[in-house]
Amino acid sequence: MNEYDVIVVGTGVAGLFTALNLGKDKKILMITKSSMDLGDSFLAQGGICVQLDDDDYDSFMEDTLRAGHYENKREAVDVMIRSSREIIADLVNIGVEFDRYDSDFSYTKEGAHSKARILHSKDTTGYEISSKLISKVKGLNNVTILEKSTVIDVLSKDNHCYGVIVKKENNELKIFYSQATVLATGGIGGLYPRSTNYPHLTGDALAIALKHNIKVKDMDYVQIHPTSLYTEKPGRAFLISESVRGEGAVLIDKNGNRFTDELQPRDVLTKAIYDQMEKDKMPYVRLCLAGYVNADIKKRFPGIYEHCKKEGYDITKECIPVVPAQHYFMGGIEVDLKSKTSMENLYAVGETSCNGVHGRNRLASNSLLESFVFSKIAAQNIMKNWKVEKHPKFSEPDYLPYDIILEENKQLILDEIRKGN
């Protein structure tokens, strides 16, 4: 059977939360390019922002706008902030366990935040949230999950989306029809030689949008994270969470001198690090936790501690080499405040979408919150405006091998990014 009520492309937090907020009477197909546990949502270390109280609204708004160079869509930021406490309540009800101090939540602070308003689960917040969401979705009888399958196109006619074309693991092409389709395919790290993203995240949905003249926005707004662990080994860059600096860690040059304010917005700090690397004639700067972080480093940052230990560094005793790496995409498929794209029956949520929340530069730990808020809104909008439309019949076209499609897609996206630079 290849007909569904809703197709969700991507199984990161945005895709999963969309599925969880759709009606239980709807037949849902979730498609993921890899396996469900190999998405960037699992990698989120720092945490998720939340409005602390009514008095925190103006501060939260200003921090987000300032980090985004005031190019944010203020209405979208407003929706995100005002929805934040409801989202946290949803996650707690699902079973997500955030760190607590006695009976109260434990909040941390990250770069460009004026207050400590970030909830976390040690340094593996993404894993905690994602694993609980996956468990919940897998328990739904109305959801079918298709792993190791790549959406290579949407079924469209007269600017209406009627489903997707999928390349399965055995290279078989398959058409799936739906009344509504949600793109939640994540970021574009696979387009870059050094990224904190998984390499299979190559912006497939963006390429599809560009080919179908679906509106995109701010394609050149690519965020570089200031601190990934320096290594000469190939593969995904290991992120050293911004919360490490939020807890007091400092950056030093080759002579052991602190050279900048570690809690500046990411783009500003990244430039400071690159400038220092050039000045030092070194391929990295160093980040020091020992002697600066008051918390028990092993307990507060167990994932970072273990990974660095495997790489030969004991962060409780020595500084570690760090270097910037591509991290997040603020641009994407343009959507309105209901997460609707310019194509009918097609939605986009999470990193692959652009609703204007982040502006030119994302504020730390706003990504998870933004994904949850607008994926829930997308699901609610689908349900509120539900109607069954008869779809035209599509024949399965002949496609080039996926490796050729992938290279064409990469070039298409990178060309679009370069246009704005």
Secondary structure, DSSP 4 states (H G I P E B T S, - for coil): --EEEEEEE--SHHHHHHHHTS-TTS-EEEE-SS-TT-SGGGG--S-EE---SGGGHHHHHHHHHHHTTT-S-HHHHHHHHHHHHHHHHHHHHHT----EETTEEPEE--TT-SS--EE-STT-HHHHHHHHHHHHHHT-TTEEEE-S-EEEEEEEETTEEEEEEEE-TTS-EEEEEEEEEEE-----GGGSSSBSS-TT---HHHHHHHHTT--EE-TT-EEEEEEEE--SS-SPPPB--HHHHHTT-EEE-TTS-B-S-TTS-HHHHHHHHHHHHHHHT-S-EEEE-TTT--S-HHHHSHHHHHHHHHTT--TTTS-EEEEEEEEEE--EEE--TT-B-SSBTEEE-GGGEE-SSSTTSPPTTHHHHHHHHHHHHHHHHHHHT----PPPP--------HHHHHHHHHHHHHHHHHHT-
